[in-house]
Amino acid sequence: MAIVITIIIYFVVLLLVSRFTGRASDNESFFYARRRSPWPAVAFGMIGASISGVSFVSVPGMVLTKDMTYLQTCMGFAVGYIVVAFVLLPLYYRNNLNTIYHYLLSRFGNRTYKTGASLFVLSELLGASVRFYVVCFILHHFVFKALGIPFFVTASVLVALIWFYTRRGGVRTLVWTDVLHTLCMLAALVLIVVIVCSHLDVNIKGAMSVVADSGYSRVFVFDDFISAQNFFKQFVSGIFIVVVMTGLNQNMMQKNLTCKSLRDAQKDMCTYGFAFLPVNMIFLVLGILLVALAADKGMALPADGDSLLPMFAATGELGILVLVLFSVGIVASSFSSADSALTSLTTSVCVDLIGKDADEQVRHRVHLLLASLFVVFILLFKALCSTNIIDAVYILCSYTYGPLLGMFAFGVLTKRKANDRIVPLLAVASPLLCLLADILTPMICGYKFGYELLLLNGLIMFCGMHISGMLPDVMRSEKK
């Protein structure tokens, strides 16, 4: 019951924030927050939006299979945020874009624009469903299942809660609810670490000694280039993951574009970008401390890394306070990710795909439809997922965001035109070729693709657009 009471109290607070910020429910407020958001609030809130429930559950357990090598990817993330701040944000502000995919319209044409927006809608539905699946599964497994409530009902109710507090204020509400989400998530994380240290009977200095002496403390991998954990593969992939999943993602950019000026948006981006590394380090340290605590108590480690933190927290092994903190942390991080995804999807569908016909009534219908699709995708993922959740997010990213990377790279790095008619076909062919390469390469030469599959996908799209731009000239010369 402690988890249920925690969720109810948390939701009541969200409703109060939503009521205060959602008084104006027109499209200008819902989509753009009238471009008046203070950058410190956006920056702090974006930490929670970037972390999500995936990190809260999965990252501590990653030490069981990958040690602390995930930090190599996080180092790449920090560089990626700088690229987004000083390459992409000036582009978006200079063109005064309503959504970031409007850039594709002015640069290449309507079909490329619609293709880019459609890729985002598909990608975000998949990615957000994966991320929100975490909180649905945990809460159902440890609370609602014992009450005889089906998983379908659990997922539907949680999505309905998000729909309810975002339906009026949209991104204007999210700027402030994300501040609440992030504050609660970080407080829960730090307090859980402190309580685990007390159970190990160590102070902060002693905890660092436990981490340093652990067999799971390896951070860098330089000696095995074939390994998916190789530093250069992880670091470079981290840069491009941020460029794509943040810089080319309407979900992550929408709140940044509501800042009053480009300079404010850049300060916001760099601030939360650099905060990402230490926050993830705390998650990994927590994972190692939990492994040490399991050894101290004679407990067997779970086969699934995603079960490491829940094994202690959600079962009440560390006491009722950790149970409540875990509930707050996972709900805060998951809601922060899912509410912004639902709002940005509504924005992109209305502005990019429907266009001028999307009035407030249409927006409400789209918002409700997308919330329903969230439930459908969550159920599909529950039926199909068989891998680590955070890896699943990035694998999906490699296939669905790769074409977007190629489109924007071709537009920014070259001045050439692409064949607008062919771009939709290229956006389908590029992921299929990557899938083929991912299957055949290990069989042919033993090389295993990691997150760098995203780069290959973008490169194929880039080359395809370059070739397509030459086709009209070839056709005209043949006619002559």
C-alpha positions as CSV (number, residue, x, y, z in Angstrom):
1,M,0.0,0.0,0.0
2,A,2.9,2.4,0.5
3,I,3.6,2.5,-3.2
4,V,-0.1,3.1,-4.0
5,I,-0.3,6.0,-1.4
6,T,3.0,7.4,-2.8
7,I,1.6,7.5,-6.3
8,I,-1.6,9.1,-5.3
9,I,0.1,11.9,-3.3
10,Y,2.6,12.4,-6.2
11,F,-0.2,12.6,-8.7
12,V,-2.2,15.1,-6.6
13,V,0.9,17.4,-6.5
14,L,1.2,17.0,-10.3
15,L,-2.4,18.1,-10.7
16,L,-1.8,21.2,-8.6
17,V,1.2,22.2,-10.8
18,S,-0.8,21.4,-13.9
19,R,-3.8,23.5,-12.8
20,F,-1.5,26.5,-12.0
21,T,0.4,26.3,-15.4
22,G,-2.4,25.1,-17.7
23,R,-4.8,28.0,-17.4
24,A,-4.2,29.0,-21.0
25,S,-4.9,25.9,-23.1
26,D,-4.6,27.3,-26.6
27,N,-2.2,25.7,-29.1
28,E,0.4,28.4,-28.6
29,S,0.8,27.5,-25.0
30,F,0.5,23.8,-25.5
31,F,3.1,23.6,-28.3
32,Y,5.5,26.4,-27.6
33,A,4.8,27.7,-24.0
34,R,4.7,31.1,-25.7
35,R,8.5,30.9,-25.9
36,R,8.9,32.4,-22.4
37,S,10.4,29.5,-20.4
38,P,13.2,30.4,-17.9
39,W,16.3,28.4,-18.9
40,P,17.3,27.3,-15.3
41,A,14.0,25.6,-14.9
42,V,14.2,23.9,-18.3
43,A,17.8,22.8,-17.7
44,F,17.1,21.3,-14.3
45,G,13.9,19.6,-15.5
46,M,15.7,18.1,-18.6
47,I,17.9,16.1,-16.3
48,G,14.9,14.1,-15.2
49,A,13.5,13.9,-18.8
50,S,16.9,12.6,-20.0
51,I,17.3,10.0,-17.3
52,S,13.9,8.4,-17.4
53,G,12.7,5.3,-15.6
54,V,14.9,3.2,-17.9
55,S,18.0,4.5,-16.2
56,F,16.6,4.4,-12.7
57,V,16.0,0.6,-13.0
58,S,18.5,-0.5,-15.7
59,V,21.7,1.4,-15.1
60,P,22.5,0.1,-11.6
61,G,22.1,-3.5,-13.0
62,M,24.3,-2.8,-16.0
63,V,27.3,-3.4,-13.7
64,L,26.5,-7.1,-13.7
65,T,27.2,-7.6,-17.4
66,K,29.2,-4.5,-18.4
67,D,30.9,-3.2,-15.2
68,M,31.0,0.6,-15.3
69,T,31.8,0.8,-19.0
70,Y,28.5,2.6,-19.7
71,L,30.4,5.7,-18.5
72,Q,32.4,5.7,-21.7
73,T,29.1,6.3,-23.6
74,C,28.1,9.0,-21.1
75,M,31.5,10.8,-21.8
76,G,30.4,10.8,-25.5
77,F,27.1,12.2,-24.4
78,A,28.7,15.3,-22.9
79,V,30.5,16.0,-26.2
80,G,27.2,15.4,-28.0
81,Y,25.4,18.0,-26.0
82,I,28.0,20.6,-27.0
83,V,27.5,19.7,-30.6
84,V,23.7,20.1,-30.3
85,A,24.1,23.4,-28.4
86,F,26.4,25.1,-30.9
87,V,25.5,23.5,-34.2
88,L,21.9,22.5,-34.2
89,L,20.3,25.0,-31.8
90,P,21.6,28.1,-33.8
91,L,20.1,26.5,-36.9
92,Y,16.7,26.0,-35.2
93,Y,16.6,29.5,-33.7
94,R,17.9,31.2,-36.8
95,N,15.1,29.7,-38.9
96,N,12.5,30.3,-36.1
97,L,11.1,26.8,-36.5
98,N,7.8,25.6,-35.1
99,T,9.2,22.1,-34.9
100,I,12.7,21.0,-35.8
101,Y,11.5,19.0,-38.8
102,H,10.4,22.2,-40.5
103,Y,14.1,22.5,-41.4
104,L,13.7,19.6,-43.8
105,L,10.8,21.3,-45.5
106,S,12.8,24.4,-46.4
107,R,15.9,22.5,-47.2
108,F,14.6,19.6,-49.3
109,G,10.8,19.6,-49.8
110,N,7.5,18.3,-48.4
111,R,8.1,14.6,-48.8
112,T,11.4,14.7,-46.9
113,Y,9.7,16.9,-44.2
114,K,6.8,14.4,-43.8
115,T,9.2,11.5,-43.8
116,G,11.4,13.0,-41.0
117,A,8.4,13.8,-38.9
118,S,6.9,10.3,-39.4
119,L,10.2,8.7,-38.4
120,F,10.1,10.7,-35.2
121,V,6.6,9.7,-34.5
122,L,7.4,6.1,-35.0
123,S,10.7,6.3,-33.1
124,E,9.2,8.1,-30.1
125,L,6.2,5.8,-29.8
126,L,8.6,2.9,-29.7
127,G,11.2,4.5,-27.4
128,A,8.7,6.1,-25.0
129,S,6.8,2.8,-24.7
130,V,10.0,1.0,-23.8
131,R,10.9,3.6,-21.2
132,F,7.4,3.7,-19.6
133,Y,7.1,-0.1,-19.7
134,V,9.6,0.0,-16.8
135,V,7.3,1.7,-14.3
136,C,4.3,-0.3,-15.5
137,F,6.1,-3.6,-15.1
138,I,7.6,-2.8,-11.7
139,L,4.4,-1.4,-10.2
140,H,2.3,-4.3,-11.6
141,H,4.8,-7.0,-10.5
142,F,5.2,-5.7,-6.9
143,V,1.9,-4.1,-6.2
144,F,-1.1,-4.5,-8.5
145,K,-0.6,-8.2,-9.5
146,A,-1.1,-9.3,-5.9
147,L,-4.4,-7.4,-6.0
148,G,-5.6,-9.4,-9.0
149,I,-5.3,-6.4,-11.4
150,P,-4.4,-7.3,-15.0
151,F,-1.3,-5.7,-16.5
152,F,-3.5,-4.1,-19.2
153,V,-5.3,-2.1,-16.5
154,T,-2.1,-1.1,-14.8
155,A,-0.6,0.3,-18.0
156,S,-3.9,2.0,-19.0
157,V,-4.4,3.8,-15.7
158,L,-0.8,5.1,-15.5
159,V,-1.0,6.4,-19.1
160,A,-4.4,7.9,-18.3
161,L,-2.8,9.8,-15.4
162,I,-0.2,11.4,-17.7
163,W,-2.8,12.2,-20.3
164,F,-4.9,13.9,-17.7
165,Y,-2.3,16.4,-16.4
166,T,-0.8,17.2,-19.8
167,R,-4.0,17.6,-21.8
168,R,-4.4,21.4,-21.2
169,G,-1.0,23.0,-20.5
170,G,1.2,20.8,-22.7
171,V,4.8,21.9,-22.8
172,R,4.1,24.9,-20.6
173,T,3.1,22.5,-17.8
174,L,5.9,20.1,-18.5
175,V,8.6,22.7,-17.9
176,W,7.5,22.9,-14.3
177,T,6.4,19.3,-13.7
178,D,9.8,18.2,-14.9
179,V,11.4,20.4,-12.2
180,L,9.3,18.4,-9.7
181,H,10.2,15.1,-11.4
182,T,13.9,15.8,-11.4
183,L,14.0,17.0,-7.8
184,C,12.2,13.9,-6.5
185,M,14.2,11.5,-8.7
186,L,17.6,12.9,-7.6
187,A,16.6,13.1,-3.9
188,A,15.4,9.5,-4.1
189,L,18.6,8.3,-5.7
190,V,20.9,10.0,-3.2
191,L,19.0,8.9,-0.2
192,I,18.9,5.3,-1.4
193,V,22.7,5.4,-1.8
194,V,23.0,6.8,1.7
195,I,20.7,4.0,3.1
196,V,22.6,1.3,1.3
197,C,25.9,2.6,2.7
198,S,24.4,2.5,6.2
199,H,23.5,-1.2,5.7
200,L,27.1,-1.8,4.6
201,D,28.2,0.1,7.6
202,V,30.5,2.4,5.5
203,N,30.6,6.2,5.0
204,I,31.1,7.9,1.6
205,K,34.8,7.3,1.7
206,G,34.3,3.7,2.5
207,A,31.7,3.4,-0.2
208,M,34.3,4.6,-2.7
209,S,36.7,2.0,-1.4
210,V,34.1,-0.7,-2.0
211,V,33.6,0.5,-5.5
212,A,37.3,0.7,-6.3
213,D,38.0,-2.8,-4.9
214,S,35.0,-4.4,-6.7
215,G,35.5,-6.6,-9.7
216,Y,32.7,-4.6,-11.4
217,S,34.5,-1.2,-11.3
218,R,36.2,-1.4,-14.8
219,V,35.4,1.8,-16.8
220,F,37.6,1.7,-19.9
221,V,38.1,-1.0,-22.5
222,F,40.9,-0.2,-24.9
223,D,42.3,-3.6,-25.7
224,D,39.4,-5.3,-27.4
225,F,38.2,-3.5,-30.5
226,I,35.8,-6.4,-31.4
227,S,34.0,-5.9,-28.1
228,A,30.8,-3.7,-28.1
229,Q,32.3,-2.1,-24.9
230,N,35.4,-0.8,-26.7
231,F,36.1,2.8,-25.6
232,F,36.2,4.4,-29.1
233,K,33.0,2.6,-30.2
234,Q,31.2,3.6,-27.0
235,F,32.5,7.2,-26.9
236,V,31.8,8.0,-30.6
237,S,28.4,6.3,-30.5
238,G,27.6,8.3,-27.3
239,I,28.2,11.6,-29.3
240,F,25.9,10.5,-32.1
241,I,23.2,9.1,-29.8
242,V,22.9,12.5,-28.2
243,V,22.9,14.3,-31.5
244,V,20.2,12.1,-32.8
245,M,18.1,11.3,-29.7
246,T,18.3,14.9,-28.4
247,G,19.3,17.2,-31.2
248,L,17.1,15.6,-33.9
249,N,14.3,14.6,-31.4
250,Q,11.3,17.0,-31.1
251,N,10.6,15.5,-27.7
252,M,14.0,16.6,-26.3
253,M,14.2,19.8,-28.2
254,Q,10.7,21.1,-27.7
255,K,11.3,22.5,-24.2
256,N,14.7,23.9,-25.3
257,L,13.0,25.8,-28.1
258,T,10.7,27.5,-25.6
259,C,13.5,29.5,-24.0
260,K,13.5,33.2,-24.5
261,S,16.7,33.3,-26.6
262,L,19.3,31.1,-28.3
263,R,21.9,32.0,-25.6
264,D,19.4,30.8,-22.9
265,A,18.8,27.6,-24.8
266,Q,22.6,27.0,-25.1
267,K,23.1,27.6,-21.4
268,D,20.3,25.2,-20.7
269,M,21.7,22.5,-23.0
270,C,25.2,22.6,-21.7
271,T,24.1,22.7,-18.0
272,Y,22.0,19.5,-18.1
273,G,24.4,17.9,-20.6
274,F,27.3,18.0,-18.2
275,A,25.1,16.9,-15.3
276,F,24.3,13.6,-17.1
277,L,27.8,12.1,-16.5
278,P,27.9,12.4,-12.6
279,V,24.2,11.4,-12.3
280,N,24.8,8.2,-14.2
281,M,28.0,7.6,-12.2
282,I,25.9,7.6,-9.0
283,F,23.5,5.1,-10.6
284,L,26.5,2.7,-11.4
285,V,28.0,3.2,-7.9
286,L,24.6,2.3,-6.5
287,G,24.7,-0.9,-8.6
288,I,28.1,-1.9,-7.2
289,L,27.1,-1.2,-3.6
290,L,24.0,-3.3,-4.1
291,V,26.2,-6.2,-5.4
292,A,28.4,-5.8,-2.3
293,L,25.3,-5.8,-0.1
294,A,24.0,-8.9,-1.7
295,A,27.3,-10.7,-1.0
296,D,27.2,-9.4,2.6
297,K,23.7,-10.9,3.1
298,G,24.4,-14.1,1.2
299,M,21.8,-13.3,-1.5
300,A,22.1,-14.6,-5.0
301,L,22.4,-12.0,-7.7
302,P,19.6,-11.9,-10.2
303,A,20.1,-13.2,-13.7
304,D,18.5,-10.1,-15.1
305,G,20.3,-6.8,-14.3
306,D,17.1,-4.9,-14.4
307,S,16.0,-6.8,-11.3
308,L,19.0,-5.8,-9.1
309,L,17.6,-2.6,-7.6
310,P,14.0,-3.8,-7.4
311,M,15.3,-7.0,-5.6
312,F,16.2,-4.8,-2.7
313,A,14.0,-1.7,-3.0
314,A,10.6,-2.9,-4.2
315,T,10.5,-6.0,-1.9
316,G,11.1,-3.9,1.2
317,E,14.5,-5.6,1.9
318,L,16.0,-2.2,2.9
319,G,12.9,-1.0,4.8
320,I,9.8,1.0,4.1
321,L,11.7,4.3,3.5
322,V,13.6,2.9,0.6
323,L,10.4,1.3,-0.7
324,V,8.8,4.8,-0.7
325,L,11.9,6.5,-2.2
326,F,12.2,3.8,-4.9
327,S,8.5,4.4,-5.8
328,V,9.0,8.2,-5.9
329,G,12.2,7.8,-8.0
330,I,10.8,5.4,-10.6
331,V,7.5,7.2,-10.9
332,A,9.2,10.7,-11.2
333,S,11.7,9.6,-13.8
334,S,9.2,7.6,-15.8
335,F,6.5,10.2,-15.8
336,S,9.1,12.9,-16.8
337,S,10.0,10.9,-19.9
338,A,6.5,9.8,-20.8
339,D,4.7,13.1,-20.4
340,S,7.1,15.0,-22.6
341,A,7.0,12.2,-25.2
342,L,3.2,12.4,-25.3
343,T,3.2,16.2,-25.6
344,S,5.9,16.3,-28.3
345,L,4.2,13.5,-30.3
346,T,1.0,15.5,-30.2
347,T,2.9,18.6,-31.4
348,S,4.5,16.8,-34.3
349,V,1.4,15.1,-35.5
350,C,-0.6,18.3,-35.3
351,V,2.0,20.7,-36.7
352,D,4.0,18.5,-39.1
353,L,1.6,15.8,-40.3
354,I,-1.9,17.5,-40.1
355,G,-0.8,21.1,-40.5
356,K,-3.0,24.2,-40.5
357,D,-6.2,22.1,-40.0
358,A,-5.1,21.1,-36.5
359,D,-7.2,23.4,-34.2
360,E,-7.6,22.9,-30.5
361,Q,-10.3,20.3,-30.9
362,V,-8.1,18.2,-33.3
363,R,-5.3,18.6,-30.8
364,H,-7.4,17.1,-28.0
365,R,-8.3,14.1,-30.2
366,V,-4.8,13.5,-31.3
367,H,-3.6,13.7,-27.7
368,L,-6.1,11.1,-26.6
369,L,-5.3,8.8,-29.6
370,L,-1.6,8.9,-28.9
371,A,-2.2,8.0,-25.3
372,S,-4.2,5.0,-26.5
373,L,-1.3,4.0,-28.8
374,F,1.1,4.3,-25.8
375,V,-0.9,1.5,-24.1
376,V,-0.8,-0.7,-27.2
377,F,2.9,-0.3,-27.7
378,I,3.6,-1.0,-24.0
379,L,1.7,-4.2,-24.3
380,L,3.5,-5.2,-27.5
381,F,6.9,-4.5,-25.9
382,K,5.9,-6.6,-22.8
383,A,5.2,-9.5,-25.1
384,L,8.3,-9.2,-27.3
385,C,11.1,-7.8,-25.1
386,S,13.9,-10.3,-24.2
387,T,16.9,-8.0,-23.7
388,N,18.2,-5.3,-21.3
389,I,15.7,-2.4,-21.5
390,I,18.2,0.4,-22.0
391,D,19.9,-1.6,-24.8
392,A,16.6,-2.1,-26.4
393,V,16.0,1.6,-26.5
394,Y,19.3,2.2,-28.3
395,I,18.9,-0.7,-30.7
396,L,15.6,0.8,-31.7
397,C,17.3,4.2,-32.0
398,S,19.9,2.8,-34.3
399,Y,17.3,1.7,-36.8
400,T,14.6,4.4,-36.6
401,Y,16.8,7.5,-35.9
402,G,19.5,6.6,-38.4
403,P,17.7,8.0,-41.4
404,L,17.1,11.3,-39.5
405,L,20.8,11.5,-38.8
406,G,21.5,11.1,-42.5
407,M,18.9,13.7,-43.5
408,F,20.1,16.4,-41.1
409,A,23.8,15.7,-41.7
410,F,23.3,16.0,-45.5
411,G,21.4,19.2,-45.0
412,V,23.9,20.9,-42.7
413,L,27.2,19.6,-44.1
414,T,26.4,20.0,-47.8
415,K,24.7,22.6,-50.0
416,R,23.4,19.9,-52.4
417,K,19.8,19.1,-53.1
418,A,18.3,15.6,-52.7
419,N,15.6,14.1,-54.8
420,D,12.5,14.7,-52.6
421,R,10.6,11.9,-54.2
422,I,13.2,9.3,-53.4
423,V,13.9,10.2,-49.8
424,P,11.0,8.2,-48.3
425,L,12.3,5.1,-50.1
426,L,15.8,5.7,-48.8
427,A,14.4,6.0,-45.3
428,V,13.0,2.5,-45.6
429,A,16.0,1.0,-47.4
430,S,18.7,2.3,-45.0
431,P,17.4,0.5,-41.8
432,L,16.9,-2.7,-43.8
433,L,20.5,-2.6,-45.1
434,C,21.7,-2.1,-41.6
435,L,19.7,-5.0,-40.3
436,L,21.2,-7.2,-43.0
437,A,24.7,-6.0,-42.1
438,D,24.1,-6.6,-38.4
439,I,23.1,-10.2,-39.2
440,L,25.8,-11.1,-41.7
441,T,28.9,-9.3,-40.3
442,P,29.3,-11.6,-37.3
443,M,29.0,-14.6,-39.6
444,I,31.5,-13.3,-42.1
445,C,34.3,-11.7,-40.0
446,G,33.2,-12.0,-36.3
447,Y,32.6,-8.3,-35.9
448,K,29.7,-7.4,-33.7
449,F,28.0,-4.1,-34.1
450,G,27.2,-2.0,-31.0
451,Y,25.6,1.4,-30.9
452,E,27.7,2.4,-33.9
453,L,25.1,0.8,-36.0
454,L,23.4,4.2,-35.8
455,L,26.4,5.8,-37.6
456,L,26.2,3.2,-40.4
457,N,22.5,3.8,-40.8
458,G,23.1,7.6,-41.0
459,L,25.9,7.1,-43.5
460,I,23.8,5.0,-45.8
461,M,21.1,7.6,-45.7
462,F,23.6,10.4,-46.4
463,C,25.1,8.6,-49.4
464,G,21.7,7.7,-50.7
465,M,20.5,11.3,-50.6
466,H,23.8,12.4,-52.3
467,I,23.2,9.9,-55.1
468,S,19.5,10.8,-55.4
469,G,20.5,14.5,-55.9
470,M,22.3,13.5,-59.1
471,L,19.5,11.5,-60.6
472,P,17.4,14.4,-62.1
473,D,20.5,15.7,-63.9
474,V,21.2,12.2,-65.3
475,M,17.6,11.9,-66.5
476,R,17.7,15.3,-68.2
477,S,20.9,14.5,-70.0
478,E,19.5,11.2,-71.3
479,K,16.4,13.0,-72.6
480,K,18.6,15.4,-74.6
